Amino acid sequence: MQKASSPKTSPKVSSISRRFSYALIGIITLLLIAFAAVVIFFDINRIEREMEKRLDNAIMFAENSLPIPLWNMDYMVVNDFVEALFLDESIVYTKISWKGQVITEKNRPGFQLQKIESEMSPAVLKDSDLIAKSSDIYFKEKIISKILIVMSRENMKKQVLFQIYGTIALLILIIAAIWLTSIFITRRYISSPLLKLQESASLIAQGDLDTFVDKSSRDEIGILAQHLDGMRRSIKQLFAELSDSKEKLEDYSRTLEEKVEIRTGELAQSVEELKALGDVSQAVSSTLDLEKVLTSIVRHAVQFSKTDAGTIYEFDEAEQVFVPRINYGMSAEFIETLRESRLRVGDKTVIGRAAIKRAPDQVPDLVNVPDYSLPYVRQAGFRALLAVPLLRKDRLIGGLVVRRKAAGEFPAPVVDLLQTFAAQSVLAIHNARLFREVEEKGHELEIATKHKSEFLANMSHELRTPLNAVLGYTELILDNIYGDISEKIREVLERLNINGRHLLGLINDVLDLSKIEAGQLTLSLNEYSMEEAVQTVFTSVEALAAEKKLELTVAVPTDLTTGRGDEQRIAQVLLNLLGNAIKFTEEGEVRVEVSVSNETFLVSVSDTGPGLSEADQAKIFEEFHQADGSSTRVKGGTGLGLSIARKIVEMHGGRIWVESTLGKGSTFRFTLPVRVERQRI
């Protein structure tokens, strides 16, 4: 490169020392200001925490010192205590009161009481000059007074302002010293050498690659000058090598394009594989059609392994053979021959070996395996085989086989991909088996439930008919229809009558349950009086309560509106709840209450019995369930009453629940719409 004919005048530049000084001073100033702000912030927080701690200590001191003087009404000691608190100059107001009456209060001169009282809200005090805290004073676990202490932040503000002024003065001194020092140093040791170096660089930039560069300095600028001179020499060499590099760059660009194209193809293949796996996974999770899922799997397996045919086998554990389940890419004759082959674990076929190894197995070329046990595979034109066993928890459930007409070993990525498809096949087969088992169990359960309901209904009718006859003849004998009887016989017959009616009630419960399960329980909807229904049930159980010396009370408003529903079934619910309450209550009271609100009856039956645990409350309305415990077993019963009651209430469109505490009695409540126009299912 030729030397420039005449150097151009260097443009005027601003002083680097001044810019460096400004930048250095600016950075240091910002750092110092930030440091000062952090210090001031932490000091303010520290002072605030100290004030809160002093306030907490004052409250604690009051809680420990004032109970006895306040209890003894020794107000002189209380006033002395308040005076002692005011030794802390931050405390500006103290008040001790009880039930709105002030026992003693004191405020520091200069602080208006009205201002203090108006700022007692914590939300206001947070941003004000005051901080306050109150506490109850206890004596022998009784509140005897309340104390309020208010502190002022004035002293804290004075300390903070003093610290800020001192910090600002110190910052100004430090900044001035740094500025003067930086100006002197940068002008002598940086600006002058850099100006010389800048002139040489300007000449080089103009094309004078033979210009002199002063490298006499031994500091960083001298090193920079050495590098500048080295750069000058390198530029010469660079121009010489530029033409050679251009050709090499073009060759590299062509190679890079080829690599990118290959990589793009690989990525596209990976995307297609992931999409296929996604389709298979969606099919497995969204349908139980095993044929559809397995067909999708074997089709994708053949497509992405670049083979010509594939088969998914299902392992028959009873006969220990592989049964072809899904085939793809094969003729009907080949498939029929394959079905007749009856492949087994451990034979010399590719799937037999894979089953023994519990790992993939392949035959790269059938030409090299003349004794292969399935000669028709080679006759069909297939050369390479790959088999992957289908395993679930080391249990063999089938296999996946792909066949290719071109010879060659299957690469590891293809084997890994087929193992993924095999895993999806395992999941699909397992899901299908589980679904078949669930269907079979569900069908068996449905048949058993139907038989149970039929048996209960038949047995209930068969038992109730002769039992009604026994009860009828017993009543006739007790009424002396067949002549007078002795007292001993009468006592036995009365017991027989009572126990027979109890048995009849149990049979009726079972019959109602069978009707509920069969969907045959219906409501007879008519106009009824809730007051009369409650009174009827009350009369029927009054004797039972009197026998146990229980107080039986009823609270029903006389102006209740007329309802519409099945009065007999509603009475059955009431009778069940009242009967249970009397049966499980040994002493105390059983109470019935009725109210109406928002066109809904609310009926409550409460007792003073043993109560129910939370576990029993959650299960008490289930069929054949009774609260656990010896007392319950002694009382007897089928455990169907509450279940039937819940069904009757729900058929009316209401709900039933229990509120109970163990050892403190129970309250059963249920709601009913005042007007029920149709039966709920």
Order of alpha helices (4+ residues) and beta strands (2+ residues): alpha-alpha-alpha-beta-beta-alpha-alpha-beta-beta-alpha-alpha-alpha-alpha-beta-beta-alpha-alpha-beta-alpha-beta-beta-alpha-alpha-beta-alpha-beta-beta-alpha-beta-beta-alpha-alpha-alpha-beta-beta
